[in-house]
Amino acid sequence: MAGAMHLLLIEIIEKVAGSLLKILSVIFTVIFLVACTSENSATIVTQDGAAHKFSIEIMDNDTTRAKGMMFRQELAPDAGMLFDFHEEKQVAFWMRNTFIPLDMIFIAADGTIKNIHVNAKPQDPTTIPSDGPVRFVLEINGGRSVELGIAKGDRLEHFRVNN
């Protein structure tokens, strides 16, 4: 009798453990997908409440920030590149070795757009500065910010804002 109870107990433990592993697997998959979605997606919310979502690449170290959009031949209309400097500071960009026109959206740590440089010219070595300290710069297709009505004072929503 004790042997049968022992076997029954082992069977119950195995079923519970298997169920727990399945539940944990689902939880970790959901967490991973949410984290990836948050990191690779950014939304600009305009002052009138319109939301414009972009699929983005993150440039957050000296190597990736230095390369940026260089040598790219195209950029999807809803794509962009978010440069994260990890702290607010004066920054400047240029278009050397960049083959497509870009809008550069300069953004404070709290997500507020400080200034926008519209239609930066491909291959132009002239520096394009922020109007004061910023933490982020979002590069999107040239003219797209005007097309979407994105302006100074609008807000970036992204996982990294205020983090």
CYANA upper distance limits for C-alpha pairs under 8 A (distance plus 0.5 A):
  1 MET  CA      5 MET  CA      6.83
  2 ALA  CA      6 HIS  CA      6.58
  3 GLY  CA      7 LEU  CA      6.75
  4 ALA  CA      8 LEU  CA      6.62
  5 MET  CA      9 LEU  CA      6.55
  6 HIS  CA     10 ILE  CA      6.79
  7 LEU  CA     11 GLU  CA      6.71
  8 LEU  CA     12 ILE  CA      6.75
  9 LEU  CA     13 ILE  CA      6.69
 10 ILE  CA     14 GLU  CA      6.67
 11 GLU  CA     15 LYS  CA      6.82
 12 ILE  CA     16 VAL  CA      6.70
 13 ILE  CA     17 ALA  CA      6.51
 14 GLU  CA     18 GLY  CA      6.55
 15 LYS  CA     19 SER  CA      6.68
 16 VAL  CA     20 LEU  CA      6.62
 17 ALA  CA     21 LEU  CA      6.67
 18 GLY  CA     22 LYS  CA      6.83
 19 SER  CA     23 ILE  CA      6.73
 20 LEU  CA     24 LEU  CA      6.56
 21 LEU  CA     25 SER  CA      6.51
 22 LYS  CA     26 VAL  CA      6.83
 23 ILE  CA     27 ILE  CA      6.73
 24 LEU  CA     28 PHE  CA      6.60
 25 SER  CA     29 THR  CA      6.64
 26 VAL  CA     30 VAL  CA      6.71
 27 ILE  CA     31 ILE  CA      6.72
 28 PHE  CA     32 PHE  CA      6.56
 29 THR  CA     33 LEU  CA      6.68
 30 VAL  CA     34 VAL  CA      6.61
 31 ILE  CA     35 ALA  CA      6.61
 32 PHE  CA     36 CYS  CA      6.66
 33 LEU  CA     37 THR  CA      6.52
 34 VAL  CA     38 SER  CA      6.53
 35 ALA  CA     39 GLU  CA      6.61
 36 CYS  CA     40 ASN  CA      6.55
 37 THR  CA     41 SER  CA      6.36
 38 SER  CA     42 ALA  CA      7.98
 38 SER  CA    158 HIS  CA      7.11
 38 SER  CA    159 PHE  CA      6.02
 39 GLU  CA     58 ILE  CA      8.31
 39 GLU  CA    158 HIS  CA      7.67
 39 GLU  CA    159 PHE  CA      6.48
 39 GLU  CA    160 ARG  CA      8.13
 40 ASN  CA     55 SER  CA      6.32
 40 ASN  CA     56 ILE  CA      5.55
 40 ASN  CA     57 GLU  CA      6.63
 40 ASN  CA     58 ILE  CA      7.80
 41 SER  CA     53 LYS  CA      7.45
 41 SER  CA     54 PHE  CA      6.23
 41 SER  CA     55 SER  CA      5.23
 41 SER  CA     56 ILE  CA      6.06
 41 SER  CA    158 HIS  CA      7.52
 42 ALA  CA     53 LYS  CA      6.24
 42 ALA  CA     54 PHE  CA      5.75
 42 ALA  CA     55 SER  CA      7.05
 42 ALA  CA     56 ILE  CA      7.19
 42 ALA  CA    156 LEU  CA      7.44
 42 ALA  CA    157 GLU  CA      6.38
 42 ALA  CA    158 HIS  CA      5.56
 43 THR  CA     51 ALA  CA      6.78
 43 THR  CA     52 HIS  CA      5.84
 43 THR  CA     53 LYS  CA      4.75
 43 THR  CA     54 PHE  CA      6.57
 43 THR  CA    156 LEU  CA      6.28
 43 THR  CA    157 GLU  CA      5.57
 43 THR  CA    158 HIS  CA      7.19
 44 ILE  CA     51 ALA  CA      6.17
 44 ILE  CA     52 HIS  CA      5.65
 44 ILE  CA     53 LYS  CA      6.99
 44 ILE  CA    150 ILE  CA      8.06
 44 ILE  CA    154 ASP  CA      7.46
 44 ILE  CA    155 ARG  CA      6.05
 44 ILE  CA    156 LEU  CA      5.10
 44 ILE  CA    157 GLU  CA      6.66
 45 VAL  CA     49 GLY  CA      6.43
 45 VAL  CA     50 ALA  CA      6.10
 45 VAL  CA     51 ALA  CA      4.94
 45 VAL  CA     52 HIS  CA      6.92
 45 VAL  CA    154 ASP  CA      6.44
 45 VAL  CA    155 ARG  CA      5.75
 45 VAL  CA    156 LEU  CA      6.94
 45 VAL  CA    157 GLU  CA      7.82
 46 THR  CA     50 ALA  CA      5.80
 46 THR  CA     51 ALA  CA      6.98
 46 THR  CA    149 GLY  CA      7.96
 46 THR  CA    150 ILE  CA      6.53
 46 THR  CA    151 ALA  CA      7.73
 46 THR  CA    153 GLY  CA      8.43
 46 THR  CA    154 ASP  CA      5.17
 46 THR  CA    155 ARG  CA      7.02
 47 GLN  CA    153 GLY  CA      7.70
 47 GLN  CA    154 ASP  CA      5.98
 47 GLN  CA    155 ARG  CA      8.43
 52 HIS  CA    148 LEU  CA      8.15
 53 LYS  CA     78 ASP  CA      7.40
 54 PHE  CA     78 ASP  CA      5.31
 54 PHE  CA     79 ALA  CA      5.58
 54 PHE  CA     80 GLY  CA      6.78
 55 SER  CA     78 ASP  CA      6.72
 55 SER  CA     79 ALA  CA      5.20
 55 SER  CA     80 GLY  CA      6.74
 56 ILE  CA     79 ALA  CA      6.14
 56 ILE  CA     80 GLY  CA      5.21
 56 ILE  CA     81 MET  CA      5.54
 56 ILE  CA     82 LEU  CA      6.88
 57 GLU  CA     80 GLY  CA      7.11
 57 GLU  CA     81 MET  CA      5.30
 57 GLU  CA     82 LEU  CA      6.61
 58 ILE  CA     81 MET  CA      6.53
 58 ILE  CA     82 LEU  CA      5.52
 58 ILE  CA     83 PHE  CA      6.62
 58 ILE  CA     84 ASP  CA      7.79
 59 MET  CA     64 THR  CA      5.62
 59 MET  CA     65 ARG  CA      5.66
 59 MET  CA     68 GLY  CA      7.55
 59 MET  CA     81 MET  CA      7.57
 59 MET  CA     82 LEU  CA      6.52
 59 MET  CA     83 PHE  CA      5.20
 59 MET  CA     84 ASP  CA      6.70
 60 ASP  CA     64 THR  CA      7.07
 60 ASP  CA     65 ARG  CA      6.88
 60 ASP  CA     83 PHE  CA      6.38
 60 ASP  CA     84 ASP  CA      5.33
 60 ASP  CA     85 PHE  CA      6.79
 60 ASP  CA     86 HIS  CA      8.12
 61 ASN  CA     65 ARG  CA      6.44
 61 ASN  CA     84 ASP  CA      8.34
 61 ASN  CA     85 PHE  CA      8.09
 62 ASP  CA     66 ALA  CA      6.45
 63 THR  CA     67 LYS  CA      7.07
 64 THR  CA     68 GLY  CA      6.54
 65 ARG  CA     83 PHE  CA      6.94
 68 GLY  CA     81 MET  CA      8.07
 69 MET  CA     81 MET  CA      8.29
 69 MET  CA     98 THR  CA      6.56
 70 MET  CA     95 MET  CA      8.30
 70 MET  CA     96 ARG  CA      7.89
 70 MET  CA     97 ASN  CA      5.59
 70 MET  CA     98 THR  CA      4.89
 70 MET  CA     99 PHE  CA      7.67
 71 PHE  CA     97 ASN  CA      6.23
 71 PHE  CA     98 THR  CA      5.95
 71 PHE  CA     99 PHE  CA      6.67
 72 ARG  CA     98 THR  CA      7.15
 72 ARG  CA     99 PHE  CA      6.75
 72 ARG  CA    100 ILE  CA      7.73
 73 GLN  CA     99 PHE  CA      6.38
 73 GLN  CA    100 ILE  CA      6.84
 74 GLU  CA    100 ILE  CA      7.07
 75 LEU  CA     79 ALA  CA      6.84
 75 LEU  CA     80 GLY  CA      7.95
 75 LEU  CA    140 ILE  CA      8.35
 75 LEU  CA    141 ASN  CA      7.09
 76 ALA  CA     80 GLY  CA      8.48
 76 ALA  CA    141 ASN  CA      8.28
 77 PRO  CA    140 ILE  CA      8.36
 77 PRO  CA    141 ASN  CA      7.06
 77 PRO  CA    144 ARG  CA      8.19
 78 ASP  CA    140 ILE  CA      8.45
 79 ALA  CA    140 ILE  CA      7.04
 79 ALA  CA    141 ASN  CA      8.38
 80 GLY  CA    138 LEU  CA      7.15
 80 GLY  CA    139 GLU  CA      5.93
 80 GLY  CA    140 ILE  CA      5.14
 80 GLY  CA    141 ASN  CA      7.93
 81 MET  CA    138 LEU  CA      6.13
 81 MET  CA    139 GLU  CA      5.70
 81 MET  CA    140 ILE  CA      7.35
 82 LEU  CA    136 PHE  CA      7.21
 82 LEU  CA    137 VAL  CA      6.30
 82 LEU  CA    138 LEU  CA      5.02
 82 LEU  CA    139 GLU  CA      7.03
 83 PHE  CA    136 PHE  CA      5.89
 83 PHE  CA    137 VAL  CA      5.56
 83 PHE  CA    138 LEU  CA      6.80
 84 ASP  CA    135 ARG  CA      6.53
 84 ASP  CA    136 PHE  CA      5.33
 84 ASP  CA    137 VAL  CA      7.46
 85 PHE  CA     89 LYS  CA      8.42
 85 PHE  CA    135 ARG  CA      5.79
 85 PHE  CA    136 PHE  CA      6.79
 86 HIS  CA    135 ARG  CA      6.63
 87 GLU  CA    109 ALA  CA      7.69
 87 GLU  CA    134 VAL  CA      8.05
 87 GLU  CA    135 ARG  CA      5.68
 88 GLU  CA    108 ALA  CA      7.24
 88 GLU  CA    109 ALA  CA      6.89
 88 GLU  CA    133 PRO  CA      5.65
 88 GLU  CA    134 VAL  CA      5.00
 88 GLU  CA    135 ARG  CA      4.72
 88 GLU  CA    136 PHE  CA      8.47
 89 LYS  CA    132 GLY  CA      7.81
 89 LYS  CA    133 PRO  CA      4.54
 89 LYS  CA    134 VAL  CA      5.79
 89 LYS  CA    135 ARG  CA      6.94
 90 GLN  CA    129 PRO  CA      7.93
 90 GLN  CA    130 SER  CA      6.66
 90 GLN  CA    131 ASP  CA      8.18
 90 GLN  CA    132 GLY  CA      6.02
 90 GLN  CA    133 PRO  CA      4.81
 90 GLN  CA    134 VAL  CA      6.75
 91 VAL  CA    129 PRO  CA      6.28
 91 VAL  CA    130 SER  CA      6.14
 91 VAL  CA    133 PRO  CA      7.67
 91 VAL  CA    134 VAL  CA      7.72
 92 ALA  CA    127 THR  CA      6.42
 92 ALA  CA    128 ILE  CA      5.64
 92 ALA  CA    129 PRO  CA      4.46
 92 ALA  CA    130 SER  CA      6.60
 93 PHE  CA    127 THR  CA      5.96
 93 PHE  CA    128 ILE  CA      5.51
 93 PHE  CA    129 PRO  CA      6.87
 94 TRP  CA    124 ASP  CA      7.21
 94 TRP  CA    125 PRO  CA      5.96
 94 TRP  CA    126 THR  CA      6.36
 94 TRP  CA    127 THR  CA      5.29
 94 TRP  CA    128 ILE  CA      6.38
 95 MET  CA    120 ALA  CA      7.61
 95 MET  CA    121 LYS  CA      7.25
 95 MET  CA    122 PRO  CA      6.09
 95 MET  CA    123 GLN  CA      5.54
 95 MET  CA    124 ASP  CA      5.50
 95 MET  CA    125 PRO  CA      6.22
 95 MET  CA    126 THR  CA      7.97
 96 ARG  CA    122 PRO  CA      7.63
 96 ARG  CA    123 GLN  CA      4.91
 96 ARG  CA    124 ASP  CA      6.07
 96 ARG  CA    125 PRO  CA      5.62
 97 ASN  CA    122 PRO  CA      8.03
 97 ASN  CA    123 GLN  CA      5.92
 98 THR  CA    122 PRO  CA      5.87
 98 THR  CA    123 GLN  CA      6.01
 99 PHE  CA    122 PRO  CA      5.48
 99 PHE  CA    123 GLN  CA      6.89
100 ILE  CA    121 LYS  CA      8.14
100 ILE  CA    122 PRO  CA      5.95
100 ILE  CA    141 ASN  CA      8.16
100 ILE  CA    142 GLY  CA      8.13
101 PRO  CA    119 ASN  CA      5.86
101 PRO  CA    120 ALA  CA      5.86
101 PRO  CA    121 LYS  CA      5.81
101 PRO  CA    122 PRO  CA      5.83
101 PRO  CA    141 ASN  CA      6.86
101 PRO  CA    142 GLY  CA      5.15
102 LEU  CA    118 VAL  CA      7.44
102 LEU  CA    119 ASN  CA      5.61
102 LEU  CA    120 ALA  CA      5.65
102 LEU  CA    121 LYS  CA      7.82
102 LEU  CA    122 PRO  CA      8.43
102 LEU  CA    139 GLU  CA      6.71
102 LEU  CA    140 ILE  CA      6.12
102 LEU  CA    141 ASN  CA      5.21
102 LEU  CA    142 GLY  CA      4.29
102 LEU  CA    143 GLY  CA      7.79
103 ASP  CA    116 ILE  CA      7.40
103 ASP  CA    117 HIS  CA      6.14
103 ASP  CA    118 VAL  CA      5.01
103 ASP  CA    119 ASN  CA      5.63
103 ASP  CA    120 ALA  CA      6.64
103 ASP  CA    139 GLU  CA      6.12
103 ASP  CA    140 ILE  CA      5.82
103 ASP  CA    141 ASN  CA      6.36
103 ASP  CA    142 GLY  CA      5.13
103 ASP  CA    143 GLY  CA      6.81
103 ASP  CA    144 ARG  CA      7.53
103 ASP  CA    145 SER  CA      7.27
104 MET  CA    116 ILE  CA      6.12
104 MET  CA    117 HIS  CA      5.61
104 MET  CA    118 VAL  CA      7.07
104 MET  CA    120 ALA  CA      8.07
104 MET  CA    137 VAL  CA      6.89
104 MET  CA    138 LEU  CA      6.34
104 MET  CA    139 GLU  CA      5.21
104 MET  CA    140 ILE  CA      7.28
105 ILE  CA    113 ILE  CA      7.29
105 ILE  CA    114 LYS  CA      8.30
105 ILE  CA    115 ASN  CA      6.72
105 ILE  CA    116 ILE  CA      5.00
105 ILE  CA    117 HIS  CA      7.05
105 ILE  CA    137 VAL  CA      5.88
105 ILE  CA    138 LEU  CA      5.49
105 ILE  CA    139 GLU  CA      6.76
106 PHE  CA    113 ILE  CA      6.37
106 PHE  CA    114 LYS  CA      6.12
106 PHE  CA    115 ASN  CA      5.83
106 PHE  CA    116 ILE  CA      6.50
106 PHE  CA    130 SER  CA      6.56
106 PHE  CA    134 VAL  CA      6.85
106 PHE  CA    135 ARG  CA      8.47
106 PHE  CA    136 PHE  CA      6.60
106 PHE  CA    137 VAL  CA      5.09
106 PHE  CA    138 LEU  CA      7.16
107 ILE  CA    111 GLY  CA      6.29
107 ILE  CA    112 THR  CA      6.04
107 ILE  CA    113 ILE  CA      4.88
107 ILE  CA    114 LYS  CA      5.95
107 ILE  CA    115 ASN  CA      7.86
107 ILE  CA    134 VAL  CA      5.88
107 ILE  CA    135 ARG  CA      6.71
107 ILE  CA    136 PHE  CA      5.45
107 ILE  CA    137 VAL  CA      6.33
107 ILE  CA    138 LEU  CA      8.14
107 ILE  CA    156 LEU  CA      8.00
108 ALA  CA    112 THR  CA      5.83
108 ALA  CA    113 ILE  CA      6.89
108 ALA  CA    114 LYS  CA      7.05
108 ALA  CA    133 PRO  CA      7.63
108 ALA  CA    134 VAL  CA      4.86
108 ALA  CA    135 ARG  CA      5.73
108 ALA  CA    136 PHE  CA      6.89
109 ALA  CA    134 VAL  CA      7.00
109 ALA  CA    135 ARG  CA      5.57
109 ALA  CA    136 PHE  CA      7.49
109 ALA  CA    161 VAL  CA      6.53
109 ALA  CA    162 ASN  CA      6.50
110 ASP  CA    161 VAL  CA      6.38
110 ASP  CA    162 ASN  CA      6.07
111 GLY  CA    155 ARG  CA      5.63
111 GLY  CA    156 LEU  CA      5.13
111 GLY  CA    157 GLU  CA      7.06
111 GLY  CA    161 VAL  CA      6.34
111 GLY  CA    162 ASN  CA      8.22
112 THR  CA    152 LYS  CA      8.24
112 THR  CA    153 GLY  CA      6.16
112 THR  CA    154 ASP  CA      6.41
112 THR  CA    155 ARG  CA      5.11
112 THR  CA    156 LEU  CA      6.92
113 ILE  CA    151 ALA  CA      7.74
113 ILE  CA    152 LYS  CA      5.56
113 ILE  CA    153 GLY  CA      5.61
113 ILE  CA    154 ASP  CA      5.96
113 ILE  CA    155 ARG  CA      6.31
113 ILE  CA    156 LEU  CA      7.67
114 LYS  CA    130 SER  CA      8.33
114 LYS  CA    131 ASP  CA      7.33
114 LYS  CA    132 GLY  CA      8.40
114 LYS  CA    134 VAL  CA      8.12
114 LYS  CA    152 LYS  CA      5.94
114 LYS  CA    153 GLY  CA      6.94
115 ASN  CA    130 SER  CA      7.30
115 ASN  CA    131 ASP  CA      6.80
115 ASN  CA    151 ALA  CA      8.14
115 ASN  CA    152 LYS  CA      5.88
116 ILE  CA    151 ALA  CA      7.71
116 ILE  CA    152 LYS  CA      7.41
117 HIS  CA    128 ILE  CA      8.04
118 VAL  CA    142 GLY  CA      6.78
118 VAL  CA    143 GLY  CA      6.47
118 VAL  CA    145 SER  CA      7.82
118 VAL  CA    146 VAL  CA      8.23
119 ASN  CA    141 ASN  CA      8.37
119 ASN  CA    142 GLY  CA      4.80
119 ASN  CA    143 GLY  CA      6.01
120 ALA  CA    124 ASP  CA      8.37
120 ALA  CA    142 GLY  CA      7.30
130 SER  CA    134 VAL  CA      7.58
140 ILE  CA    144 ARG  CA      7.31
140 ILE  CA    145 SER  CA      8.27
143 GLY  CA    147 GLU  CA      6.78
144 ARG  CA    148 LEU  CA      6.60
145 SER  CA    149 GLY  CA      6.43
145 SER  CA    150 ILE  CA      5.39
145 SER  CA    151 ALA  CA      7.86
146 VAL  CA    150 ILE  CA      6.64
146 VAL  CA    151 ALA  CA      8.34
150 ILE  CA    154 ASP  CA      7.18
156 LEU  CA    161 VAL  CA      8.13
157 GLU  CA    161 VAL  CA      7.27
159 PHE  CA    163 ASN  CA      7.82
